[in-house]
Amino acid sequence: MANSSRLVSFLNLDQSNIMPQITKNLRLILITVSMFSWSCAAAEQVTFSDSWNEQTFSLFSSNEFELNGDTLEISSDGTVSILWKILPSVMWGANQANWNWVVKASVPPTDLTLKGGDDRNLSIYFLFLPEEYASKTTGRLSELLRNEHARVLMYVWGGRHNPGEILPSPYLGELGKSLILQRAGTGTASEQVNLAIDFQKAFGDNPSKLLGIAISADSDDTHSTILATISGFHIYE
């Protein structure tokens, strides 16, 4: 009986020490799973489908955009144009984004502040507009880029500038800023950006509603060639 009593006491003591640790571990696991599930639920994949429109600047200058669901293939041969879309209103509150991009053929390094000499491999535009104006827009890109209340934050692969530099747009003035992520050249990269933080750095204010996104390739000034791919594009809060 003495041995049995000691065994019962040992088991009770062991459980009293182990159970709080098990409970703590389970709590951490549940929190981690919950955060992961929330992140996955909040993230919206940007798909490349018929919902995109192309904005050209010349009858004879247009990039080739091949939309393949998760992937966008881009070819630019001495040309420039922009692929763009208006986001559904449920996505207007997004303030973060991530994507993968690959450049197989690159324009040379250029000065991205110089009008008429600012070729770059890729730019991803995030177009912001206050909600009271966003709900009234006709959805034409040319109209948005002329709206004095609009702000355009561009993430760029190209130019001769250092990654992290924020540059004024030679075409949009104070309405648009370029943030350099990759210098001109070929390669592969995965990006994750905080739109709210970068917007604050670029414009000194908090972003309004994320009304639309756009993608461009620009090789007309240097008469060069760009071959590039964008994939795994997500935006989320």
C-alpha positions as CSV (number, residue, x, y, z in Angstrom):
1,M,0.0,0.0,0.0
2,A,2.9,2.4,0.8
3,N,4.3,1.9,-2.8
4,S,0.8,2.5,-4.3
5,S,0.3,5.7,-2.3
6,R,3.7,6.9,-3.4
7,L,2.9,6.1,-7.1
8,V,-0.5,7.9,-6.9
9,S,1.2,10.9,-5.3
10,F,3.9,10.9,-8.0
11,L,1.2,10.8,-10.8
12,N,-0.7,13.6,-9.2
13,L,2.4,15.7,-8.8
14,D,3.5,14.9,-12.4
15,Q,0.1,15.9,-13.8
16,S,0.1,19.2,-11.7
17,N,3.4,20.1,-13.3
18,I,2.6,19.0,-16.8
19,M,-1.0,20.2,-17.3
20,P,-0.3,23.9,-17.1
21,Q,2.5,23.5,-19.7
22,I,0.2,21.4,-22.0
23,T,-2.5,24.1,-21.7
24,K,0.0,26.8,-22.5
25,N,1.3,25.0,-25.5
26,L,-2.2,24.3,-26.8
27,R,-3.1,28.0,-26.3
28,L,0.0,29.0,-28.4
29,I,-0.9,26.6,-31.1
30,L,-4.5,27.8,-31.3
31,I,-3.4,31.4,-31.4
32,T,-0.9,30.6,-34.2
33,V,-3.5,28.7,-36.2
34,S,-6.0,31.5,-35.7
35,M,-3.6,34.1,-36.9
36,F,-2.6,32.0,-40.0
37,S,-6.3,31.4,-40.8
38,W,-7.1,35.1,-40.5
39,S,-4.2,36.1,-42.7
40,C,-5.2,33.6,-45.4
41,A,-8.8,34.7,-45.2
42,A,-8.0,38.4,-45.5
43,A,-5.5,38.1,-48.4
44,E,-7.1,38.6,-51.8
45,Q,-5.3,37.2,-54.9
46,V,-5.0,39.6,-57.8
47,T,-5.8,37.4,-60.8
48,F,-4.9,38.3,-64.4
49,S,-8.1,37.9,-66.4
50,D,-10.4,39.8,-68.7
51,S,-11.2,42.4,-66.0
52,W,-8.0,44.3,-66.9
53,N,-7.8,47.1,-69.4
54,E,-4.8,48.4,-71.4
55,Q,-4.0,52.2,-71.6
56,T,-1.8,53.0,-74.6
57,F,-0.1,56.3,-75.4
58,S,0.3,55.8,-79.1
59,L,-1.5,53.9,-81.9
60,F,1.8,52.3,-82.7
61,S,3.3,51.6,-79.3
62,S,1.8,48.9,-77.1
63,N,3.3,46.2,-74.9
64,E,2.2,42.6,-75.1
65,F,0.5,41.4,-71.9
66,E,-0.4,37.7,-71.6
67,L,-2.9,37.2,-68.8
68,N,-2.8,33.6,-67.4
69,G,-4.7,33.7,-64.2
70,D,-2.0,33.7,-61.5
71,T,0.7,34.9,-63.9
72,L,1.2,37.9,-66.1
73,E,3.7,37.7,-69.0
74,I,5.0,41.0,-70.3
75,S,6.9,41.8,-73.5
76,S,8.0,45.3,-74.4
77,D,10.0,46.1,-77.5
78,G,10.6,49.8,-77.8
79,T,7.1,50.3,-76.5
80,V,5.1,51.5,-73.5
81,S,1.6,50.9,-72.2
82,I,-0.2,50.3,-68.9
83,L,-2.4,47.4,-67.8
84,W,-4.9,48.4,-65.1
85,K,-8.1,47.5,-63.3
86,I,-10.5,49.0,-60.7
87,L,-10.7,47.0,-57.5
88,P,-14.1,45.9,-56.0
89,S,-15.0,48.1,-53.1
90,V,-14.5,45.2,-50.6
91,M,-10.7,45.5,-51.4
92,W,-10.5,49.3,-51.0
93,G,-9.2,49.0,-47.4
94,A,-6.1,46.9,-48.4
95,N,-2.9,48.3,-47.1
96,Q,-0.3,45.5,-47.8
97,A,0.7,43.6,-50.9
98,N,3.1,40.9,-52.1
99,W,4.2,39.5,-55.4
100,N,6.9,37.7,-57.3
101,W,8.5,39.1,-60.4
102,V,11.1,38.0,-62.9
103,V,13.0,40.1,-65.5
104,K,14.7,38.1,-68.3
105,A,15.6,41.0,-70.5
106,S,16.2,44.5,-69.1
107,V,16.3,48.1,-70.2
108,P,19.6,50.0,-69.3
109,P,19.8,52.1,-66.2
110,T,18.0,55.4,-66.6
111,D,17.1,58.5,-64.6
112,L,13.5,58.0,-63.6
113,T,13.0,61.6,-62.8
114,L,13.6,62.6,-66.4
115,K,10.6,63.0,-68.7
116,G,11.3,61.3,-72.0
117,G,14.2,59.2,-70.6
118,D,12.6,57.2,-67.7
119,D,12.4,53.7,-69.1
120,R,12.0,51.0,-66.5
121,N,11.4,47.3,-66.6
122,L,8.3,47.2,-64.5
123,S,6.2,49.5,-62.4
124,I,3.3,48.4,-60.2
125,Y,0.9,51.3,-59.5
126,F,-1.4,51.5,-56.5
127,L,-4.0,54.2,-57.1
128,F,-5.6,55.9,-54.0
129,L,-8.6,58.1,-53.9
130,P,-10.8,59.4,-51.1
131,E,-14.0,57.4,-50.8
132,E,-16.3,60.3,-51.6
133,Y,-14.6,60.6,-55.0
134,A,-14.0,56.9,-55.6
135,S,-17.7,56.2,-55.6
136,K,-18.2,58.8,-58.3
137,T,-15.4,57.9,-60.7
138,T,-16.1,56.6,-64.2
139,G,-13.2,54.2,-63.9
140,R,-11.1,55.6,-66.7
141,L,-7.4,55.6,-65.9
142,S,-6.8,58.9,-67.7
143,E,-9.5,60.5,-65.5
144,L,-8.0,59.1,-62.3
145,L,-4.5,60.3,-63.2
146,R,-5.8,63.8,-63.6
147,N,-7.8,63.9,-60.4
148,E,-6.2,66.3,-58.0
149,H,-7.4,64.1,-55.1
150,A,-5.7,61.0,-56.4
151,R,-2.4,59.7,-55.3
152,V,-0.3,57.1,-57.1
153,L,2.3,55.0,-55.3
154,M,4.6,53.1,-57.8
155,Y,6.9,50.3,-57.0
156,V,9.6,50.1,-59.6
157,W,12.1,47.6,-61.0
158,G,14.4,49.8,-63.0
159,G,16.4,53.0,-63.1
160,R,19.9,53.7,-61.9
161,H,18.7,54.7,-58.4
162,N,19.3,52.8,-55.1
163,P,16.6,50.5,-53.7
164,G,14.5,52.4,-51.1
165,E,14.7,55.7,-52.9
166,I,11.5,57.6,-53.4
167,L,11.3,59.8,-56.5
168,P,8.9,62.3,-57.9
169,S,7.1,61.3,-61.1
170,P,8.1,63.4,-64.1
171,Y,4.5,63.1,-65.4
172,L,2.3,63.2,-62.3
173,G,4.1,65.8,-60.2
174,E,3.2,65.7,-56.6
175,L,0.3,63.2,-57.3
176,G,2.7,60.3,-58.0
177,K,5.8,58.9,-56.4
178,S,8.1,56.0,-57.4
179,L,9.7,53.8,-54.7
180,I,12.6,51.8,-56.1
181,L,12.7,48.1,-55.2
182,Q,15.1,46.8,-57.8
183,R,17.7,48.6,-60.0
184,A,17.7,48.0,-63.8
185,G,18.9,44.5,-64.7
186,T,17.7,40.9,-64.9
187,G,16.9,38.6,-62.0
188,T,14.1,37.2,-59.8
189,A,12.7,38.7,-56.6
190,S,9.8,38.3,-54.1
191,E,8.4,41.5,-52.7
192,Q,6.3,42.3,-49.6
193,V,5.3,45.9,-49.1
194,N,3.3,47.9,-46.5
195,L,1.3,50.4,-48.5
196,A,0.3,52.5,-45.5
197,I,3.9,53.0,-44.3
198,D,5.3,53.6,-47.8
199,F,2.5,56.0,-48.6
200,Q,3.2,58.0,-45.4
201,K,6.9,58.2,-46.4
202,A,6.1,59.3,-50.0
203,F,3.2,61.7,-49.4
204,G,3.5,62.6,-45.7
205,D,-0.1,61.5,-45.0
206,N,-2.3,58.4,-44.5
207,P,-3.6,56.7,-47.6
208,S,-7.2,57.0,-48.7
209,K,-9.0,54.1,-50.5
210,L,-7.1,51.7,-52.7
211,L,-9.3,52.2,-55.8
212,G,-7.1,50.4,-58.4
213,I,-3.9,48.9,-59.5
214,A,-1.9,49.1,-62.7
215,I,1.3,47.5,-64.2
216,S,3.5,49.0,-66.9
217,A,6.7,48.2,-68.8
218,D,8.5,51.1,-70.5
219,S,11.2,50.7,-73.2
220,D,10.3,53.3,-75.8
221,D,13.0,55.9,-75.0
222,T,15.9,53.5,-75.1
223,H,14.5,51.3,-77.9
224,S,15.3,48.2,-75.8
225,T,13.5,45.0,-74.9
226,I,11.9,43.8,-71.7
227,L,10.8,40.3,-71.0
228,A,9.2,39.9,-67.6
229,T,6.7,38.0,-65.4
230,I,4.6,38.9,-62.4
231,S,3.0,36.1,-60.3
232,G,1.6,35.4,-56.9
233,F,0.1,38.9,-56.5
234,H,-1.9,39.4,-53.3
235,I,-3.3,42.5,-51.5
236,Y,-4.6,42.4,-47.9
237,E,-5.2,44.4,-44.8
